[in-house]
Amino acid sequence: DERELRGLPSHGGDVAFLPLDDARLSRSLDEMIERRAAFLVEYQDAAYANRYRDLVARVRAAEADRIGGSTALTETVARYLFKLMAYKDEYEVARLYTSGDFQRRLQQQFEGDYQLRFHLAPPLFAKKDEQGRLLKKEYGPWMFKAFGLLAKLKFLRGGRFDVFGRTEERRMERRLIGDYEATVQVLLDGLDDDRLALAVEIASIPEHIRGYGHVKEAHFEQAKAREAVLLAQWRNPKALHIVQVA
């Protein structure tokens, strides 16, 4: 039963698609996709969300056509394309702080008079240690108002006036999205039942790209090396010896 596999209760009828959060798992593949698409509308805009929907739909159609009954690759792409597209830049951090959910959680946990202080390391302004790693600095309650303004500027993301998007980390994050879309197309071009497991493994590579700053950069290098090995195997499935990457 799909609900049991997803750890969901077996009762309950149709459920409206809710915004993506950590309160529960999706009850179906359709809901899994639409919750993420709805999140991307808030993250950027409808066109950005449709970019996500379109690729996932292509994967779903190809998988249904070539491997009847399987949605493994579709679910994987739906999960990890979203992960890449919803990278947490300055605009997104500001949006998450000011969307209302953060304030509600504060009110549930604290009473009386309290002040907010934020420990941040903005790439454009933060100092670095001897290893070149960004150092966090404390910012006062005024930062919450700055977040409100910054959240409204998300339309600048990725454009010529996106001053935050010029760092190497932000360029890498945007590049990863395009690279992933191209890789998925390579998988679709050669997808069949015998290669499904390998396709899922390749499509899962973004799972290993975690963290921020130098941590994310290190994970990126390791993940791309692993991806290169797997893609070589994909392109030459009869190869007898595949070099493994630690």
C-alpha positions as CSV (number, residue, x, y, z in Angstrom):
1,D,0.0,0.0,0.0
2,E,1.5,3.4,-1.0
3,R,0.3,5.0,2.2
4,E,2.1,2.4,4.3
5,L,5.3,2.8,2.2
6,R,5.2,6.6,2.8
7,G,4.4,6.1,6.5
8,L,1.0,7.7,6.2
9,P,-2.3,6.9,7.8
10,S,-4.6,4.7,5.7
11,H,-7.7,6.7,6.4
12,G,-8.8,10.0,5.0
13,G,-10.1,11.0,1.6
14,D,-9.0,13.7,-0.8
15,V,-6.5,16.1,0.7
16,A,-5.8,19.5,-0.6
17,F,-2.2,20.1,-1.6
18,L,-0.5,21.9,1.2
19,P,2.7,24.0,1.2
20,L,5.9,22.0,1.6
21,D,6.9,21.6,5.2
22,D,8.3,19.0,7.6
23,A,5.0,18.2,9.3
24,R,4.1,15.3,7.1
25,L,4.9,13.3,4.0
26,S,3.0,13.6,0.8
27,R,0.2,11.1,0.2
28,S,0.8,10.6,-3.5
29,L,3.2,11.3,-6.2
30,D,0.9,14.1,-7.6
31,E,0.9,15.8,-4.2
32,M,4.6,15.4,-3.8
33,I,5.1,17.2,-7.1
34,E,2.5,19.9,-6.5
35,R,3.6,20.8,-3.0
36,R,7.1,21.4,-4.3
37,A,5.8,23.4,-7.3
38,A,3.7,25.5,-4.9
39,F,6.8,26.2,-2.8
40,L,8.7,27.3,-5.9
41,V,6.0,29.8,-6.8
42,E,6.6,31.4,-3.4
43,Y,10.3,31.0,-3.7
44,Q,10.5,32.7,-7.1
45,D,7.4,32.8,-9.4
46,A,5.0,30.7,-11.5
47,A,7.4,30.4,-14.4
48,Y,10.1,29.0,-12.2
49,A,7.6,26.4,-10.8
50,N,6.5,25.5,-14.3
51,R,10.1,24.8,-15.3
52,Y,10.1,22.3,-12.4
53,R,6.8,20.8,-13.4
54,D,7.7,20.4,-17.1
55,L,10.8,18.4,-16.5
56,V,9.2,16.2,-13.9
57,A,6.3,15.6,-16.3
58,R,8.7,14.6,-19.1
59,V,10.4,12.1,-16.8
60,R,7.0,10.7,-15.7
61,A,5.8,10.2,-19.2
62,A,9.1,8.5,-20.3
63,E,9.2,6.2,-17.3
64,A,5.5,5.2,-17.8
65,D,6.1,4.5,-21.4
66,R,9.3,2.4,-21.0
67,I,8.9,0.9,-17.6
68,G,5.3,0.3,-16.9
69,G,4.3,0.6,-13.2
70,S,7.5,2.3,-12.1
71,T,7.7,5.9,-10.7
72,A,11.1,5.5,-9.0
73,L,12.9,7.8,-11.4
74,T,10.1,10.4,-11.4
75,E,10.1,10.5,-7.6
76,T,13.8,10.9,-7.5
77,V,13.9,13.8,-10.0
78,A,10.9,15.4,-8.3
79,R,12.8,15.4,-5.1
80,Y,16.3,16.4,-6.2
81,L,15.4,18.9,-9.0
82,F,13.4,20.7,-6.3
83,K,16.4,20.5,-3.9
84,L,18.6,22.2,-6.4
85,M,16.0,24.8,-7.5
86,A,15.2,25.9,-3.9
87,Y,18.8,26.7,-2.9
88,K,18.8,28.9,0.2
89,D,20.3,32.2,-0.9
90,E,19.9,35.6,0.8
91,Y,16.4,36.2,-0.7
92,E,15.1,32.8,0.5
93,V,16.5,33.2,4.0
94,A,14.8,36.5,4.2
95,R,11.5,35.1,2.9
96,L,11.5,32.2,5.3
97,Y,12.1,34.5,8.3
98,T,9.3,36.9,7.2
99,S,6.7,34.5,5.8
100,G,4.8,34.3,9.1
101,D,5.7,30.8,10.1
102,F,8.8,31.8,12.0
103,Q,6.9,34.4,14.0
104,R,4.1,31.9,14.8
105,R,6.7,29.4,16.1
106,L,8.3,32.1,18.3
107,Q,4.9,33.1,19.8
108,Q,4.2,29.4,20.6
109,Q,7.5,29.0,22.4
110,F,8.2,32.4,24.1
111,E,6.1,34.9,26.1
112,G,6.8,38.4,27.3
113,D,9.3,40.9,26.1
114,Y,12.2,39.4,24.0
115,Q,14.5,40.5,21.3
116,L,15.7,38.7,18.2
117,R,19.4,38.5,17.4
118,F,20.7,36.9,14.2
119,H,24.1,35.2,13.7
120,L,24.8,35.4,10.0
121,A,27.8,35.3,7.6
122,P,26.6,37.2,4.4
123,P,29.1,36.3,1.7
124,L,29.3,39.9,0.5
125,F,30.1,41.4,3.9
126,A,31.4,38.7,6.2
127,K,35.1,38.5,7.2
128,K,37.0,35.3,6.7
129,D,39.3,33.3,8.9
130,E,42.8,32.1,8.0
131,Q,41.4,29.2,6.0
132,G,39.1,31.5,4.0
133,R,35.9,30.5,5.7
134,L,33.2,33.0,6.4
135,L,32.9,34.2,10.0
136,K,29.4,34.7,11.5
137,K,28.6,38.0,13.1
138,E,25.7,39.0,15.4
139,Y,23.0,41.3,14.0
140,G,20.4,43.0,16.1
141,P,16.5,43.1,15.8
142,W,16.7,45.6,13.0
143,M,17.8,42.7,10.7
144,F,14.2,41.5,10.7
145,K,13.0,44.6,8.9
146,A,15.9,44.2,6.5
147,F,14.7,40.7,5.8
148,G,11.3,42.0,5.0
149,L,12.7,44.3,2.3
150,L,15.1,41.7,1.0
151,A,12.4,39.1,0.6
152,K,10.5,41.5,-1.8
153,L,13.6,41.7,-4.0
154,K,13.6,38.0,-4.9
155,F,12.6,38.9,-8.5
156,L,16.3,40.0,-8.9
157,R,17.5,36.5,-8.3
158,G,19.8,35.3,-11.1
159,G,19.5,38.6,-13.0
160,R,22.0,41.3,-13.9
161,F,21.1,43.3,-10.8
162,D,21.4,40.4,-8.4
163,V,24.4,41.5,-6.3
164,F,24.2,38.5,-4.1
165,G,24.2,36.1,-7.1
166,R,27.7,37.1,-8.2
167,T,29.5,34.9,-5.6
168,E,31.0,31.7,-6.8
169,E,28.7,29.7,-4.5
170,R,25.6,31.3,-6.1
171,R,26.9,30.8,-9.6
172,M,27.6,27.1,-8.7
173,E,24.1,26.7,-7.4
174,R,22.5,28.1,-10.6
175,R,24.8,26.0,-12.8
176,L,23.9,22.8,-10.9
177,I,20.2,23.3,-12.0
178,G,21.1,23.4,-15.7
179,D,23.6,20.6,-15.4
180,Y,20.9,18.4,-13.7
181,E,18.4,19.1,-16.3
182,A,20.9,18.1,-19.0
183,T,21.8,15.0,-17.1
184,V,18.2,14.0,-16.7
185,Q,17.7,14.3,-20.5
186,V,20.7,11.9,-21.0
187,L,19.0,9.4,-18.7
188,L,15.7,9.7,-20.6
189,D,17.4,9.1,-23.9
190,G,18.7,5.7,-22.8
191,L,16.1,4.7,-20.1
192,D,15.0,1.1,-20.0
193,D,14.1,-1.5,-17.4
194,D,17.7,-2.8,-17.0
195,R,19.1,0.7,-16.4
196,L,16.5,2.0,-14.1
197,A,18.5,1.5,-10.9
198,L,21.5,3.2,-12.3
199,A,19.3,6.1,-13.6
200,V,17.9,6.6,-10.1
201,E,21.4,6.5,-8.6
202,I,22.6,9.2,-11.0
203,A,19.5,11.3,-10.4
204,S,20.1,11.1,-6.7
205,I,23.5,12.8,-6.8
206,P,22.3,16.1,-5.4
207,E,21.5,14.3,-2.1
208,H,25.2,14.4,-1.4
209,I,25.6,18.2,-2.0
210,R,24.9,19.6,1.4
211,G,25.9,22.5,3.6
212,Y,27.1,26.0,2.9
213,G,30.3,27.7,1.9
214,H,33.4,25.6,2.0
215,V,31.4,22.6,3.3
216,K,29.1,22.7,0.3
217,E,32.1,23.2,-2.1
218,A,33.8,20.1,-0.8
219,H,30.6,18.0,-1.1
220,F,30.1,19.4,-4.6
221,E,33.5,18.2,-5.8
222,Q,32.9,14.7,-4.3
223,A,29.4,14.4,-5.8
224,K,30.5,15.5,-9.2
225,A,33.4,13.0,-9.2
226,R,30.9,10.2,-8.3
227,E,28.5,11.4,-11.0
228,A,31.3,11.3,-13.6
229,V,31.9,7.6,-12.7
230,L,28.2,6.7,-12.9
231,L,27.7,8.6,-16.2
232,A,30.7,6.7,-17.7
233,Q,29.0,3.5,-16.7
234,W,25.7,4.7,-18.2
235,R,27.4,5.5,-21.5
236,N,29.3,2.3,-21.5
237,P,27.2,-0.3,-19.7
238,K,29.4,-3.2,-20.9
239,A,32.5,-1.8,-19.3
240,L,34.1,-4.5,-17.1
241,H,36.1,-2.2,-14.8
242,I,34.6,0.9,-13.3
243,V,36.9,3.1,-11.2
244,Q,35.3,3.7,-7.8
245,V,35.5,7.1,-6.2
246,A,36.0,7.2,-2.4
